[in-house]
Each structure stands twice: as structure tokens, then as C-alpha cells.
């Protein structure tokens, strides 16, 4: 029983079929219990709180009206879908959210048949849902409904408009739910955001038009074949009455709203009214991010992903030990302000992540020189290129996994023109609990083939600052990749120095094996070498710093002096540092045995950074184990030195 004497409902809902057995009058109670359950779990198991609290009523209404999983719900930005997970058989597993071997923080078809499409990056829902809708028509599954739920800032992404444009001219019955909560992770920006906040469409007009449309259909005065002409007439009439043209109806997409997204009974009624209409439709709902938890309602940015918190008092539980190294993103943010104070040409550009990447510091210090362009990574890169073309020096900060969406712009708009843009790839490598859609493990392999790029990764925070300064002093495109989370040093505010491109450094002498690392994972390699040296193994350690141009002097030295080489990188081994080393050795006639540690040819799921490092063999213990295995396998095997012009021979018994 609940505190007010009502029987608990959520505990008996193991699937949407159970939800649909309830009366409409019971749905408000389900919403209240669902919202409380999300708060209870997330107070102890951190996740994305605000967005999912805002979609509780919508989630309940969708699963109540539609026959999921046969009907498809495509979520845009998985932050909204916690309630969906709970109602679709994952209630009892919800406490494992974002934990190693637990359920994902985002919808993923590999996890549940109710997850129609993956939803880790924004703005893909309309395109995916349109493809599903047309596929249903082709397969003659004409009774299947396909719904795209887009919101939490995703309408600022250009892909959403490509989908809308195609939906307007393709035969389909897609239903788009625009979850308009006035805010993304950071405050939504741009004219479109203001439009969504201020849009006014007469609900009375919509109701009259719908009723009249149904009557005319029954009288055979109009037909669905003439729908586009009728829509154009209706849209013109509505624009005349409201003195405002509707963006979505400009796409010939039937528009309904805005409606209260927190009135579950009314949402059920509205969805039942429009679900059988032919052609593309859009229902615009207004919601409150963080609904039902006052602190999250007041500060949506702070409570987007708040970590642990006291659910009774609303106080966030913050780390107590403040005498710790800074987060890499904060070092970036403070250093950018420091550089900007020295040169008025320096600009900051970010696609909707000023708080996450700490560009908020530049926004406060030099607001006219910092630009949040919305969830539009391709635009961010080309916008930065435009700034650079006119003599400014933009630092464009994009999460590594999101930069995948701007690959063409890096090549076409920056690299070909050799423009002075400093691309700062935050969250590079394994990122932890956000999992497979957010791991930034492909950037080195993707970017290395592009002519003219300089690609670097710091060992620590001092190196990050120096690389930012080097990128500022450089004359062409410069890429810096660094991970999520804390660095290594408490004292990181050094005097800025240039780190010459194409130059690495030798951190430790050794004679049995050469270990080449790049980036902060080199600190795990250091610990591993400490461990194996106590056991008598002598390992040389080189911090390459630059993937491109790579330090050929170091590689010649390694090729001439070592028979065994181990590379370590927090990225995919296919195409990254290890591949670059193998290519160099082969092309220059060196024949050492090379072993690579990194992300294998597979997608890595979610979990804490230490857990994922351990799984991938990137932690100190894993690297040490690889070193031991590598060297022990060589013991007793007679070889010639792997110097230039020599070959490696293994003496084996060949049966006669």
C-alpha cells in the first residue's frame, strides 16, 4: 500500500500489457509512482535525472495507447527513456542502470525488443522512424504505428530537419512527438529554440478542423488522396487566423498542439484521436524538465546528471576531498580563458556542451567570444572554419564520440584549406557509464589518414595546457584529445611552453622491451613498468605525445635497439598508434615483434572507467600481465636482433 492508502500499481507492471489492463483513471497514480521510483533509484545510482522526470506522463500515455513492441517508439536522446525502461520489463533491474553488466543508460535493441532504435546521439529519431514507417508500408504491415519522440534540445540538430523534409514528401504515417521542455542540457540556443518556446497554435482551431475533416471524409467530399492540397489550404487559413506561419506545417506535416505534456489523461485522449490519421503528424507537447522534483525543476542544467543526492532534502552529495587533481575539462576551460586573455583573436565554439566541456568559464570571462551553436557538430566545425578563414583562432571543443558526426567538415572545411582551428576532443577514449554510444575510441584511427592534421594527446594536465598553447601558436589544424574525469596532478598551473609537433619523449630506460604509449593511459603503463621492474624485467617507456606527425626519431631508435615493442593506447588498435608503429617498422625494414594494447575490434559496453580498463587490459595490472606474457614467451626462443635489414628467426621443429 502507498502512504495514502492506495494499492501500489507499478510493482505489478512487468510489461506494457499490464499497464493497458488499468483504467485511464489509474494512470495518474502510475505516473506518480514511476516518478518516485526514478528519483529513489537515481539518488543512489547516478544517471540522467531531469529529462526522464519530464517525460513520465508521455511515456505512460504512449505505452497505454500503442501496442508496443509491435508499434515502434523511437526515442531521441535516451536521457528521456528511463520511465520507458521501467515499464518494459526492466523495473527490477533498474538499480543496475549504467553499471558494469547492468542495463544501459540509453535505449538499445540488443537489450530489449521494446527499444526500437539506439538513442545515444541526438536528432536521429525522425529519420529512423521514417525508415521504419516506410518499411512497414512496404511489408504491408499497415496496422503498425511508428512514433518518434524528439526533444531535450535535439531539434537543434540538422539531421532532424533532413528527416522532416523527407517525411513531408514520402508516403508514411509517422507520428512525431515534439517534447518541448524549453531546455537541453545547457540552455537551448538559436532562433529555433525561441520559436518552439513562443509558438502559438489554436487548440480550438485544431479541434474544429479535425472534426470537420472526419465528417467530410465520411461524406466522401474529400479523400486521403487529396490530402496535400487540403493541408496547404488549411495551413494557409490557420496562418491567416493566427498571423503566424507554422514551421512544421510548412513541411506539409499535420501539426497538433501545443498541449500539456503532464496531463496523462488528456495525452491518452489526444493520441487516440490522431493515431489513425494518415500521413505524417506532429504532436507538440510542453513539459517541465525535472518535473516532480523541485530542485531539478529550478536548475535543469545542474540536475541533468547530478550524481548522488539526498532525495528528501534535494542536496547533491559532492566529493568531500577537494585536494585532488582537477578534471581535464576544467583544466581546458581555465587554460582557454588564460590564453584568451592574452590574444583577442581566440574564440571558443561548442555544440551544446559549454558546461560539460567547461567552456562556461570563457562564456563568463569573454561572453562575446564564446559560441554555443546547439546540437550541431558539423555546423560547429564549419563555423569554426569560417572564423579561422577570417583570421581568428577558434578552439572548437566537441566530445570525441560526437565529433564522428563532423568527419566530412573536418576534411572538407578545415584540412583542405589548412585552417588554424584547434579541435579539442573531450571525453576521448573509454568514458565509463554512458557506454557504447559515448566511448570516444575511434578518433585517432579516423583522423590519422587526413592530410595536414596534427594530432596529439597529453600525458597529464600540464601537457594539456602546453598542447593548447602549442595549438594556439601552430599555423594549421591542430587536434588535442583528452579523457573524461580527473587528471594526475594537484599542481598543474605551469608556465605555458611549446611542445614541438612530431616530438615525443623517453620516460624510462630499458633494454628488453620498448613500450610506446600515447595520452593519459601512459600513466597506467608507468605503474605497470614499476611492477614488472621489481620482478627483474627491464622496459623502456616512450611517451609519443603526437600520433601525427609521429616521432620518427623515436621509432628509428626503437627499431634499431629492440626486438619486442608494445604499444598502448586508449582507442581502437585498428588504425591508431599501434598501426602507425607497425607501418613504420615494415616500411623501414625493421622487424621487431610488435604487440598492441587498446580497444579490440568490438564495441565496449558501459561500466566505471576502472572496470572497463580492466576488461580491456588497459589498467596497470593488465598492461603488466601483457608485458610478462610477451617477454616470457620470448624466453628460450633464439632470434637475431630486429635491427634494420635483419629478420627474426624462430627455431622450431619441423616434422619430416
Steps between C-alpha positions, in 0.01 A plus 500: 500500500615857435521768768151624407347155531487423127618163375833524322467458123853525361620183671247298295598652165750266337412601144282751315235228477461528878475879472223474241289292740459805724228760465584847371414630846789301650768646275564805717594268785730301271671824399549605862647160593721493190638846572572408863668175395733687261593746777554219755736304277692792350564655841734205565585381146594812302346558159318758288222622726331811361404390150338173608298669775362730233375217277322283760146581385593476132664160556196361680261638237702360208517149640134516602374602155737315269566125476868496576728332405307434176447874475840670498602782734827659389647713777725791410762560770475204735505732802121509465443124511551383859125470556478303176759253629314453829166432329649254251621220724806664654350634822679253727829547313478879498730527802780365275463797263829600335695252714736234372290206374185698584245664272604780267425865560365524144250300293672216320324228295759249620363547852125489437255450215322811627804712412423561135822684415821605673488848652835625624552794263236763436275575202480158332147400604301650212722349232500157666125504565432608142701205371305266726168648396574462129633148562168412667313625193723298268453188713123569508500533877259787464370469856841575652547846651844663515562784742807723526546678833734794451595760757755606761666727246514247216298727269809720466672220307500521122425128459155560649417739215631264237257246642213749507567601142494139381192420709310779330542348154496124570189286553502422872290515816770603745400675823756743635475601865680828561586504870553871550652554845651842415846365579769252403797409722604861481252770406391439140623765263399646169192626325343156486509466879325836537247391239414182690457696822280767344302298245124561525254274328129509572387183676141593420588530134670160502197337660254661257717414202536137606129454560414664167762288322350177638148601392613592150676163469182314597300700243760417231540870431876471552740205490845416629631514141439875499644550848795721397283757326264506797794541738632796303160669513461430872850620578445823310171554683661435839789735422250769409301451822803478733716748307785251529628239257560159656842356427385137501194558288736670258634147452141382428507313832174515693559687826316467832573698811648622711342284771579439866754218513429433867128425463511126437124461451492774238808356329328162473198670346710700253705197394185296444354785294791530259664157486293369205541814289681439174816683414771656718383669820664697778370537855665786685499449879627741763682341795714604794845350525541351847122497556402381848835564668524866588881540496513349150218728382687807625842411354470270199869530408626404847254212525543363149736236641548601864680196642385377840258718695278503807150439365339653811699824529597541135867543591756359258763276660827644375853358548644608835869497411558823312879462508498289185607547138261698282283352227664523161208704370547757777870530420395558139247766602736695725786480250275624220412807707870555572587487130203714402619765743826522304353509147167646395496277190430189709139379484317207655247281318297211642193309379267520803757392761638819662458361851617146421817618325548797739481763228261665743812664650571680172132594467518676836836667439455594131133442409535662159772250404330173597239329282261218587358400163254233620505128429662551161850356491547534125394862516731562798802383302413695185408808705842478665656466154324820395640682803849371418470598133465861611803494729355399836625200702208280605528224759218266400419259783295192409465171685700239312205272425294797376781619273432188294203695363726773362755285319425646158523854633843432652625380161316732263479823697813497717769261378486575127527874572766449769306725735624585847233328711583330828268199532477391863352151532367463853391156632755323280546130565277294728254730678338266751134471588360667186627201312513386142352810333730738686841331508741722309720221370496558124645851468869414454428232243253724315709813498848356439451454122396865445782705343619806687361420844719511808364254759617496862402362839636616838644274768364733771346842564826692455535342158140593417573864577821491299328333205228765504773765492677311221175478304453874542852565369462247217408611148257229392237255628596358839319220685529433875326198654462451873280284723206552729567543870783592730860537399819407680636820656396726786736774382423546131517876443837510327659768288384421147756343267496377141514123448660468153268311260635158408715470810439247776717426803671210671367457853706197606802304389478126439648232278263201470187664366392844373156617614353783291192676637298805412280705728406464869485120477879533510462551876362146527795383292737672744347308792521176303869554426566572869340164583690290246833667570475380859486151347815555296355608165666800336251706296560828320206740491437759230219756516427571134281810567432542128325241290552722197764598409641205691851524645706311242815551704353296784376235259842466335658463845247237602531313172878487528525407869203278588371164388168542678272804494177553690260784414231626740213730403155586632337456162442236235817314405392483136641813341634668814845527659574128476418497130720804442793327672454176305482695173818690580693187594393318185575792271845557650617140507483448877368166617423511873204307630228757570210441736217754533282578803183701441136453415449188293272476199185508709269744675559544873197519728450725801661488843735704714832602348702265725270209408526571128876550515526165673276334242705639211838434662578873519548520877844466659439136592387413148793676335743334742350159424545561127862605553574183700328277245677673212844465654448152643388369162826631360714322759664193346428619145818579312473801270724738321474864603220683328723771361458660162570248227471200732229236525356322801546124502324256734658155518227239493487128434355416162371141471652302215 
